[in-house]
Each structure stands twice: as C-alpha cells, then as structure tokens.
Amino acid sequence: MSNHGHALRLWALDSPTLTVQSETLLYGTSGEITIPVPSFLIQHPKGLILFDTGLHPDAVEDPEKAYGKDLASVLGIGGGPDARLDRQLAALGFKLSDVTHVISSHGHFDHTGGIHLFPEAKHYFGEGELRFAHWPDPIQAFVYLPEVLNHLQRLDVREVVGELDLFGDGAITILPTPGHTPGEVSLVVRLKSRTFILTGDAIHLRAAMEQEFHFPIDSDTKEALRSLRKLKQLKETLDATIWISHDPDDWAEFAHAPGFYE
C-alpha cells in the first residue's frame, strides 16, 4: 500500500438495528443481541465513497414492504425514520448524486439495501461475489434478494481482482477478505489522524476476533479464518483501528455522524 495520500473525512452513518439470536453470530452464546447495520461515508479529493448501503430505506418504517412477512418477522428491525440512508446523507448536506463510488463488502441484503439510490455511481464488489449471489449455497440463499440482483443489472458494476488502491494514493484500499462470502471485502481508510480498517462481515463481533471463531454460516470456514487473521496482522502493521460493522461495542465506542474522523 502506498503511503502518500489521505482521505479527508470518515463518517459512520447512523443506522437501523437488527435484533437476532446471538448464537447466529457466534458459537457458544445465547440470548438476543441488537446489532447496528451502518454505512460509512468517506470524502476524498477525487470522490465521495460509500462503504455498504445497509438495509433498504423502507425497512424501518415498513419491514414487510422491504423484505416480505417471513424475513421481516425474524429480523427485529429497530430505529427511527431518520436512520434511512438518504436522510443520513441529506443531514450532512450531501445529495445522493454526490456519491461517486459505492463499495459493497458483499451482496447480503443488510449491506446492499440502498444500492438503487446511486444509479450514476461506480459500484464495486469482490471477485466471485456476483456469481455466488446468483447461485449461493442453500444456507445463504435467503440473504441474497432478487430485487438487489435485478438492480445490479442496471448499474456500473466492477468486480475487484485482488487488492485495489481506489485512487492510487494509498488513501482507500479495497482488501479481499473472503470466507464469509467468496467476494467479501474490507476497506482500509487512511486519514491524517488515524487509519481505520472497516471489516464488513469478515468479522461480526469483537469476541469472534479475539477467539478466532468463524461465523456459523460462512461460505468457507478456512478462508474466513485466514481473512480474520490477516486483518489482525494488518491492524498491527498499519497501526490501524479495526471497526467491525455489526459489533455493538464498536458502535458504542466510535463517533457517528454528524461526528466524523479526519
């Protein structure tokens, strides 16, 4: 990774939440856990970048409209109408059309719910993700939604081969971290003050990272553990902060929009 450039600002956009059984995230746990479903907005001199688009904008106010009765009934969606991605961006003074690049950590519905809001942006997925999304293993079939796949047909979509330095200056690097899905990616964001590694679903909870436990429905357990260990090593070598998207402790610790890092 080049060390010459920096992103200008990073915002964590406030998000709806899901309340799920904790054993679906980490073996050996029980009870309910409420997890955030954030998107991250990054300002760079050459563009405005969104990492993940979260749940469908209608999910908070009308879960059944967004996901159908069966899926909506098990998600425990929480949050207020202001958690909609379009309203989060507007609150920061941005139009949807200001977003130039959308990077999806993977194709699951809770990370791609807003992709249709950005028809003019360049969209990035990890290598192998789109094929898997159209023909997933049965255990992951419910998290790839046909309406998302249909929207992708009308977007400018690129599959990232290996590691991609988005602007060639080391500020924003798309990092392959497969295992949860074949095309799972994480994002390294270098700011002047600090470096963040946004892990998407390569890691779900801090405890999973510490214990090196994989997610129960990862597509490839060995790959998932390799990616987890890779991220832990990068944390050291880059002197970076890991931000686990769904971890409630990370969400409680770090600043959210309108707060930001720069």
C-alpha positions in Angstrom: 0.0 0.0 0.0 1.3 3.5 -0.9 1.5 5.9 2.0 1.2 9.2 0.2 -2.5 10.1 0.3 -5.2 10.6 2.9 -8.9 10.6 2.8 -10.4 13.9 4.1 -13.2 12.7 6.4 -14.9 9.5 7.5 -18.5 9.4 8.8 -20.3 6.4 10.3 -23.9 6.9 9.2 -26.4 6.2 12.0 -28.3 3.1 11.2 -31.2 0.9 11.8 -30.6 -2.1 14.0 -31.3 -5.8 13.9 -32.2 -7.9 17.0 -31.2 -11.5 16.5 -30.3 -14.6 18.4 -26.6 -14.2 19.4 -25.8 -17.8 18.5 -26.5 -17.0 14.9 -23.4 -14.7 15.1 -21.1 -16.6 17.4 -21.0 -20.2 18.6 -21.4 -20.8 22.3 -23.5 -17.7 23.0 -27.3 -17.4 23.7 -30.0 -14.8 24.1 -30.8 -11.8 21.9 -28.3 -9.3 20.7 -29.1 -5.9 19.0 -26.6 -5.0 16.3 -26.1 -1.9 14.2 -26.2 -2.0 10.4 -24.2 1.1 9.4 -22.9 2.6 6.2 -19.6 4.5 6.1 -19.2 7.7 4.1 -15.6 8.7 3.1 -14.7 12.1 1.5 -11.6 12.0 -0.7 -10.3 14.8 -3.0 -11.3 12.7 -6.0 -14.8 11.5 -4.9 -17.3 10.7 -2.3 -17.3 7.0 -1.3 -19.9 4.9 0.4 -18.9 1.6 2.0 -22.1 -0.5 2.3 -25.6 0.8 1.8 -27.2 -1.0 4.8 -30.9 -2.0 4.9 -33.5 -1.0 2.4 -34.6 2.6 3.1 -38.1 1.5 3.8 -37.0 -1.2 6.3 -37.6 0.8 9.5 -41.0 2.1 8.7 -42.4 -0.8 6.8 -40.2 -4.0 7.2 -42.8 -6.2 5.4 -42.8 -4.0 2.4 -39.0 -4.1 2.3 -38.5 -7.8 3.0 -41.7 -9.7 3.0 -43.5 -11.1 6.0 -41.3 -14.1 6.7 -37.9 -12.4 6.6 -39.2 -9.3 8.3 -40.6 -11.3 11.2 -37.2 -12.6 12.3 -35.1 -9.5 11.8 -36.3 -7.4 14.7 -35.6 -4.2 12.8 -35.3 -1.1 15.0 -34.5 2.6 14.6 -36.3 5.7 13.6 -37.1 7.2 10.1 -34.1 9.4 10.3 -31.9 6.3 10.1 -32.8 6.0 6.4 -29.6 6.2 4.3 -31.0 9.0 2.1 -31.9 11.1 5.2 -28.5 10.5 6.8 -26.7 11.8 3.7 -29.1 14.8 3.4 -28.4 15.6 7.1 -24.7 16.0 6.2 -25.5 18.3 3.3 -25.0 15.7 0.5 -27.2 14.8 -2.4 -27.5 11.1 -3.4 -25.9 12.1 -6.7 -22.8 13.4 -4.9 -21.8 9.8 -4.2 -19.3 8.7 -6.8 -18.2 5.3 -5.6 -20.2 2.6 -3.8 -18.2 -0.3 -2.3 -20.3 -3.3 -1.1 -18.5 -5.5 1.4 -20.6 -8.3 0.0 -24.1 -8.9 -1.5 -26.2 -9.7 1.5 -29.4 -7.7 1.9 -28.2 -5.8 5.0 -25.2 -4.4 3.1 -26.8 -3.6 -0.3 -30.3 -2.3 0.6 -29.6 1.2 -0.8 -27.6 0.4 -3.9 -30.5 1.5 -6.1 -30.2 5.0 -4.7 -26.9 5.5 -6.6 -27.6 4.8 -10.3 -24.7 7.1 -11.5 -22.0 5.8 -9.1 -19.4 3.2 -9.8 -20.2 0.1 -7.8 -17.5 -2.4 -6.6 -17.8 -6.0 -5.4 -15.1 -8.5 -4.5 -14.1 -11.2 -7.0 -16.6 -14.1 -7.2 -19.3 -12.3 -5.2 -21.8 -11.8 -8.1 -21.7 -15.4 -9.3 -22.2 -16.6 -5.7 -25.0 -14.1 -5.3 -26.9 -15.6 -8.2 -26.2 -19.2 -7.2 -25.5 -19.3 -3.5 -25.1 -22.2 -1.1 -28.5 -23.1 0.3 -27.7 -21.9 3.8 -27.0 -18.4 2.4 -29.8 -18.2 -0.2 -32.1 -16.1 2.0 -29.7 -13.2 2.3 -29.4 -12.6 -1.4 -32.5 -10.8 -2.6 -33.7 -11.0 -6.3 -34.6 -7.2 -6.3 -31.0 -6.4 -5.4 -29.6 -8.6 -8.1 -32.0 -7.0 -10.6 -30.8 -3.5 -9.6 -27.2 -4.6 -10.2 -28.0 -5.3 -13.8 -28.7 -1.6 -14.3 -25.6 -0.3 -12.5 -22.0 0.3 -13.4 -20.6 -2.7 -11.5 -16.9 -3.7 -11.3 -15.5 -6.9 -9.7 -12.3 -6.1 -7.9 -9.5 -8.6 -8.6 -7.2 -8.8 -5.6 -6.4 -5.6 -3.7 -7.4 -2.3 -5.2 -5.9 1.1 -4.3 -9.0 3.1 -5.3 -7.3 6.3 -6.2 -3.7 5.2 -6.5 -2.6 7.2 -3.4 -3.0 4.7 -0.6 -5.9 6.6 1.0 -8.6 4.0 0.3 -7.8 0.4 -0.3 -10.3 -2.4 -1.1 -8.9 -5.5 0.5 -10.1 -9.1 -0.3 -11.1 -10.9 2.9 -13.1 -13.8 1.5 -14.7 -16.6 3.6 -18.0 -15.1 4.9 -18.8 -15.0 1.2 -16.5 -15.6 -1.8 -16.2 -11.9 -2.6 -16.2 -10.4 0.9 -14.0 -7.3 1.0 -12.8 -5.0 3.8 -11.8 -1.3 3.4 -8.6 0.4 4.6 -9.2 4.1 5.1 -6.1 6.3 5.8 -6.9 9.6 7.4 -4.4 12.2 8.6 -5.2 11.4 12.2 -5.5 7.6 12.1 -6.1 4.6 9.9 -9.3 2.5 10.0 -10.0 -1.0 8.7 -13.7 -1.4 8.1 -14.3 -5.1 8.1 -17.8 -5.5 6.7 -18.8 -9.1 7.7 -15.3 -10.5 7.6 -15.7 -10.2 11.4 -19.0 -9.9 13.1 -18.1 -9.4 16.8 -15.1 -8.5 18.9 -15.3 -11.8 20.7 -15.1 -13.6 17.3 -11.9 -11.7 16.5 -10.3 -12.4 19.9 -11.3 -16.1 19.9 -10.8 -16.5 16.1 -14.2 -18.1 15.7 -15.8 -18.1 12.3 -19.4 -17.0 11.6 -21.8 -20.0 11.7 -22.9 -19.7 8.1 -19.7 -18.6 6.4 -19.3 -19.9 2.9 -15.8 -21.1 3.5 -14.6 -21.6 7.1 -10.9 -21.9 6.4 -10.9 -18.8 4.2 -12.9 -16.9 6.8 -10.3 -17.6 9.5 -7.4 -16.7 7.2 -9.1 -13.4 6.4 -9.7 -12.8 10.1 -6.1 -13.4 11.0 -5.0 -11.3 8.0 -7.0 -8.4 9.4 -5.5 -8.8 12.8 -2.0 -8.7 11.3 -2.8 -5.6 9.3 -4.1 -3.9 12.4 -0.6 -4.2 13.8 1.5 -3.4 10.7 -0.7 -0.4 9.8 -1.2 0.7 13.4 -4.8 0.7 12.4 -8.2 0.7 14.3 -10.5 -2.2 13.3 -14.1 -1.2 13.1 -16.5 -4.2 13.0 -19.7 -3.1 11.3 -22.1 -5.1 13.3 -20.4 -5.0 16.7 -22.4 -3.1 19.3 -19.3 -2.3 21.3 -17.5 -0.8 18.4 -20.7 1.2 17.6 -20.8 2.5 21.2 -17.1 3.4 21.2 -16.6 5.3 17.9 -18.1 8.6 16.7 -21.2 8.6 14.5 -22.5 11.3 12.1 -22.7 14.2 12.4 -19.4 13.5 14.2 -16.5 12.4 12.0 -12.9 11.5 11.8 -10.3 13.3 9.7 
